[in-house]
Amino acid sequence: MIQCIKLLVRIEVIGGIEAFSVYNGRYTLYDMTKHILDYSRKRVLSPTNDVTGQSGVIDDYLGQSNSVSR
């Protein structure tokens, strides 16, 4: 379980901030984990902007929004 949590932390540090900025559910481990996983599942369907400005998006190899690759 600890390894799973560490993986989630690595994946969702920035996304988690975005996901929980609008969270109004219960503050339980189950509900919050479910929320961030659901949010991530939907978020991955859209390209992620490159905050460094070196390129337009960081995952352009996945194609357009809602593509089969995503």
C-alpha positions in Angstrom: 0.0 0.0 0.0 2.8 2.4 0.8 4.3 1.9 -2.7 1.0 2.6 -4.3 0.7 5.9 -2.3 4.2 6.9 -3.2 3.4 6.2 -6.9 0.3 8.3 -6.6 2.2 11.1 -5.0 4.8 11.1 -7.8 2.1 11.1 -10.5 -0.3 13.6 -9.0 1.7 16.3 -7.2 0.7 19.1 -9.6 -2.5 17.4 -10.8 -3.5 16.8 -7.2 -3.3 20.5 -6.4 -5.6 21.1 -9.4 -7.9 18.2 -8.5 -8.3 19.2 -4.9 -8.8 22.9 -5.5 -12.4 22.2 -6.3 -12.9 19.2 -3.9 -15.8 19.3 -1.5 -16.2 15.7 -0.6 -15.5 13.9 2.7 -11.9 14.0 3.9 -11.4 10.2 4.1 -8.6 8.2 2.5 -11.1 6.3 0.4 -13.1 9.3 -0.9 -10.0 11.4 -1.6 -8.2 8.6 -3.3 -11.3 7.9 -5.4 -11.6 11.5 -6.3 -8.0 11.9 -7.5 -8.1 8.7 -9.5 -11.3 9.7 -11.2 -10.0 13.2 -11.8 -6.8 11.7 -13.3 -8.7 9.3 -15.5 -10.6 12.3 -17.1 -7.6 14.7 -17.1 -5.4 12.3 -19.1 -7.8 12.6 -22.1 -6.6 16.2 -22.7 -3.1 17.3 -23.6 -1.0 18.6 -20.7 0.6 22.1 -21.2 4.3 22.4 -20.7 4.8 24.9 -17.8 8.5 25.4 -18.8 7.5 26.9 -22.1 10.0 24.7 -24.0 7.1 23.1 -26.0 3.4 23.4 -26.4 2.4 20.3 -24.5 4.4 17.6 -22.8 2.4 14.6 -24.1 1.9 15.5 -27.8 2.9 11.9 -28.7 -0.5 10.9 -27.4 -2.3 12.9 -30.0 -5.4 15.0 -29.9 -7.9 15.2 -27.0 -9.9 12.0 -26.5 -7.8 10.1 -29.1 -7.4 6.3 -28.9 -3.9 6.7 -27.7 -5.1 8.7 -24.7 
